[in-house]
Amino acid sequence: MDPVKQFEVEREERIRKQGKNRPLVQAAQSFIQETIGAQYSYNFHWFGRPIIQYPQDVMAMQEIIWEVQPDIIIETGIAHGGTVLFYASMLQLLGGDRELVSIDIDIREHNRTEIESHPLYRNVTMLEGPSTDQTIVSKVFKLAEGKKNPLVVLDSNHTHAHCLKEMELYAPLVREGSYLVVMDTFIEDLPAGTYDNRPWGQGDNPKTAVHEYLKKDDRFEIDKAINDKLVISVAPDGYLKCIKD
């Protein structure tokens, strides 16, 4: 067998076995639970801006972007702007006419200043307002006109209702072979009361929204291989691959 193909076959087999490794999966879940109070995800930067993601999910998104080769990425949730610069840099590395559209209900002035003055801020459009507001949605669809391969990442308000609405609004942009990624689905798997200071928690979060959405849209399926590969992730069941137009 060709050595390149052989490595891929072996990798896929390792990933499949890893997903069934109960001690490993349980250890990863314990690690994740411990990281919440420690605010582990707040420790990382992308080219100087806080990215507030687990490194494993950043790696997964890099792999998806290379596989999909999107000509536009739409993300909801900006925070400090690390993901803005991450997606912008990935698109710039791919080359060509590729754009990022980032949406947040409140882009704080100090974050906007840092993001807009960054050298990677070249192919970015930031929109301020609720991601489910029809004015914002219309602007996004206008920016996506003529694009052949959009990729969508949802990471804003994590309540079931909001996330489900975002999926209903933005999933139609995604074409076969690309992804609709829903972050922070791990909220469902954390102990009750973990997010007492937030409007989301067990039974009301992105994962519950994902499973409700998949009941009525057969264009998407959970990419289980990504779950099995990462083990540590904020988005179990959140990597949704579009399997048909």
C-alpha positions as CSV (number, residue, x, y, z in Angstrom):
1,M,0.0,0.0,0.0
2,D,1.1,3.6,-0.7
3,P,2.8,4.8,2.5
4,V,0.7,8.0,2.6
5,K,-2.5,6.0,2.2
6,Q,-1.3,3.5,4.8
7,F,-0.8,6.3,7.4
8,E,-4.3,7.5,6.8
9,V,-5.8,4.1,7.2
10,E,-3.9,3.6,10.4
11,R,-4.9,7.0,11.7
12,E,-8.6,6.3,11.0
13,E,-8.3,3.0,12.9
14,R,-6.6,4.7,15.9
15,I,-9.4,7.3,16.0
16,R,-12.1,4.7,15.8
17,K,-10.6,2.8,18.7
18,Q,-10.0,5.9,20.7
19,G,-13.6,6.8,20.6
20,K,-14.4,3.5,22.3
21,N,-11.7,3.8,24.9
22,R,-13.9,4.3,28.0
23,P,-11.0,5.1,30.5
24,L,-9.7,7.7,28.0
25,V,-13.1,9.3,27.4
26,Q,-13.9,9.4,31.1
27,A,-10.5,10.9,31.9
28,A,-11.0,13.5,29.3
29,Q,-14.5,14.4,30.7
30,S,-12.9,14.7,34.2
31,F,-10.3,17.0,32.8
32,I,-12.9,19.2,31.0
33,Q,-14.9,19.5,34.2
34,E,-11.8,20.6,36.2
35,T,-10.9,23.2,33.5
36,I,-14.2,25.1,33.8
37,G,-13.5,26.6,37.2
38,A,-9.8,27.2,36.3
39,Q,-11.0,29.0,33.1
40,Y,-8.5,27.0,31.1
41,S,-9.9,28.2,27.7
42,Y,-9.0,31.8,28.6
43,N,-5.3,31.1,28.6
44,F,-4.6,31.0,24.9
45,H,-4.0,33.7,22.2
46,W,-4.0,33.6,18.4
47,F,-1.5,36.1,17.1
48,G,-1.8,38.2,20.2
49,R,-5.6,38.2,20.8
50,P,-7.4,36.0,23.4
51,I,-9.1,33.1,21.5
52,I,-11.0,31.5,24.4
53,Q,-11.1,28.1,22.8
54,Y,-9.7,24.7,23.7
55,P,-6.5,24.0,21.6
56,Q,-8.1,20.8,20.4
57,D,-11.0,22.6,18.8
58,V,-8.7,25.1,17.2
59,M,-6.8,22.2,15.6
60,A,-10.1,20.6,14.5
61,M,-11.2,23.8,12.8
62,Q,-7.8,24.1,11.0
63,E,-8.3,20.6,9.6
64,I,-11.9,21.4,8.5
65,I,-10.8,24.6,6.8
66,W,-8.1,22.8,4.9
67,E,-10.5,20.1,3.9
68,V,-13.4,22.3,2.9
69,Q,-11.5,25.2,1.4
70,P,-14.3,27.7,2.2
71,D,-14.6,30.9,0.3
72,I,-16.4,32.5,3.2
73,I,-16.7,31.7,6.9
74,I,-19.6,33.1,9.0
75,E,-19.1,33.1,12.7
76,T,-21.3,34.3,15.5
77,G,-19.6,35.4,18.7
78,I,-16.5,37.7,18.6
79,A,-15.5,38.3,22.3
80,H,-11.8,39.4,22.3
81,G,-11.3,38.6,18.6
82,G,-9.0,35.6,18.7
83,T,-11.3,33.5,16.5
84,V,-11.7,36.4,14.1
85,L,-7.9,36.5,13.5
86,F,-7.7,32.7,13.5
87,Y,-10.3,32.3,10.7
88,A,-9.0,35.4,8.8
89,S,-5.5,34.0,8.9
90,M,-6.6,30.5,7.7
91,L,-8.5,32.1,4.8
92,Q,-5.5,34.3,3.9
93,L,-3.2,31.2,3.8
94,L,-5.6,29.5,1.4
95,G,-5.3,32.5,-0.9
96,G,-7.8,33.9,-3.4
97,D,-10.9,35.9,-2.7
98,R,-12.0,34.6,0.7
99,E,-13.9,36.5,3.4
100,L,-14.8,36.2,7.0
101,V,-18.0,37.6,8.5
102,S,-18.0,37.9,12.3
103,I,-21.1,38.8,14.3
104,D,-21.6,39.9,17.9
105,I,-24.4,41.6,19.7
106,D,-21.8,43.8,21.5
107,I,-18.4,44.5,20.0
108,R,-16.7,46.3,22.9
109,E,-14.7,49.3,21.7
110,H,-11.4,48.2,23.1
111,N,-11.7,44.8,21.4
112,R,-12.8,46.4,18.1
113,T,-9.8,48.7,18.2
114,E,-7.4,45.8,18.8
115,I,-9.0,43.7,16.1
116,E,-9.2,46.4,13.4
117,S,-5.7,47.5,13.9
118,H,-4.3,44.0,13.6
119,P,-2.3,43.2,10.4
120,L,-4.5,40.1,9.9
121,Y,-7.6,42.3,9.7
122,R,-7.8,42.4,5.9
123,N,-10.6,40.1,4.7
124,V,-12.9,40.6,7.7
125,T,-16.4,42.2,8.0
126,M,-17.6,42.6,11.6
127,L,-21.4,43.1,12.1
128,E,-22.7,44.3,15.5
129,G,-26.2,43.2,16.5
130,P,-28.2,40.1,17.4
131,S,-27.2,37.2,15.1
132,T,-30.9,36.3,14.8
133,D,-32.0,39.8,13.8
134,Q,-33.3,39.8,10.3
135,T,-31.3,42.9,9.4
136,I,-28.1,41.1,10.4
137,V,-29.1,37.9,8.6
138,S,-29.9,39.8,5.4
139,K,-26.5,41.5,5.5
140,V,-24.8,38.1,5.9
141,F,-26.7,36.5,3.0
142,K,-25.8,39.6,0.9
143,L,-22.1,39.1,1.7
144,A,-22.4,35.4,0.9
145,E,-23.9,36.0,-2.5
146,G,-21.8,34.3,-5.2
147,K,-19.9,32.3,-2.7
148,K,-19.8,28.6,-3.5
149,N,-18.6,27.0,-0.3
150,P,-19.6,28.8,3.0
151,L,-18.6,27.4,6.4
152,V,-20.7,28.4,9.5
153,V,-19.5,28.5,13.1
154,L,-22.0,29.3,15.9
155,D,-20.6,30.5,19.2
156,S,-22.7,33.2,20.7
157,N,-25.7,32.9,23.1
158,H,-25.7,29.3,24.2
159,T,-29.4,28.9,25.1
160,H,-31.4,26.2,23.3
161,A,-33.8,28.7,21.7
162,H,-31.1,31.0,20.4
163,C,-28.8,28.3,19.1
164,L,-31.7,26.6,17.4
165,K,-32.8,29.8,15.7
166,E,-29.2,30.5,14.5
167,M,-29.1,27.0,13.0
168,E,-32.4,27.5,11.2
169,L,-31.2,30.9,9.8
170,Y,-27.6,30.1,8.8
171,A,-27.6,26.4,7.9
172,P,-29.1,27.0,4.5
173,L,-25.9,28.7,3.5
174,V,-23.9,25.5,4.0
175,R,-23.3,23.3,0.9
176,E,-22.5,19.6,0.7
177,G,-19.1,18.7,2.1
178,S,-18.9,21.8,4.3
179,Y,-19.7,22.1,8.0
180,L,-22.1,23.8,10.4
181,V,-20.1,23.9,13.7
182,V,-22.0,24.5,16.9
183,M,-19.7,25.3,19.9
184,D,-20.2,24.7,23.6
185,T,-22.4,21.6,23.2
186,F,-20.4,20.2,26.2
187,I,-22.7,22.3,28.5
188,E,-25.1,19.4,28.4
189,D,-22.5,17.0,29.7
190,L,-21.3,19.1,32.6
191,P,-22.7,18.7,36.2
192,A,-26.0,20.5,36.9
193,G,-25.4,24.0,38.3
194,T,-22.0,24.5,36.5
195,Y,-23.5,27.6,34.9
196,D,-25.8,28.9,37.6
197,N,-24.9,32.5,36.6
198,R,-25.9,32.0,32.9
199,P,-29.2,31.5,31.2
200,W,-28.1,28.1,29.8
201,G,-27.4,24.7,31.5
202,Q,-28.4,21.1,31.3
203,G,-31.4,20.6,29.1
204,D,-31.1,24.1,27.6
205,N,-28.0,24.5,25.6
206,P,-26.4,24.1,22.1
207,K,-26.4,20.3,22.2
208,T,-30.1,20.0,22.9
209,A,-30.6,22.5,20.0
210,V,-28.4,20.4,17.7
211,H,-30.4,17.2,18.4
212,E,-33.7,19.0,17.9
213,Y,-32.5,20.5,14.7
214,L,-31.3,17.2,13.3
215,K,-34.7,15.7,13.7
216,K,-36.1,18.1,11.0
217,D,-33.1,18.6,8.7
218,D,-31.5,15.5,7.0
219,R,-28.9,17.6,5.2
220,F,-26.6,17.3,8.2
221,E,-25.1,14.6,10.3
222,I,-22.8,14.6,13.3
223,D,-19.2,13.9,12.3
224,K,-18.4,11.3,15.0
225,A,-14.9,10.9,13.8
226,I,-14.1,14.4,15.0
227,N,-15.5,13.6,18.4
228,D,-13.5,10.4,18.6
229,K,-10.3,12.2,17.5
230,L,-10.4,15.1,19.8
231,V,-11.7,13.4,23.0
232,I,-11.2,16.8,24.7
233,S,-13.6,19.3,23.1
234,V,-16.2,22.0,23.9
235,A,-18.2,20.8,20.9
236,P,-19.1,17.1,21.2
237,D,-21.9,16.4,18.6
238,G,-21.4,19.9,17.4
239,Y,-19.4,19.2,14.2
240,L,-22.1,18.8,11.7
241,K,-21.2,17.8,8.1
242,C,-23.5,18.7,5.3
243,I,-24.1,15.5,3.4
244,K,-26.3,16.8,0.6
245,D,-27.4,20.1,-1.0
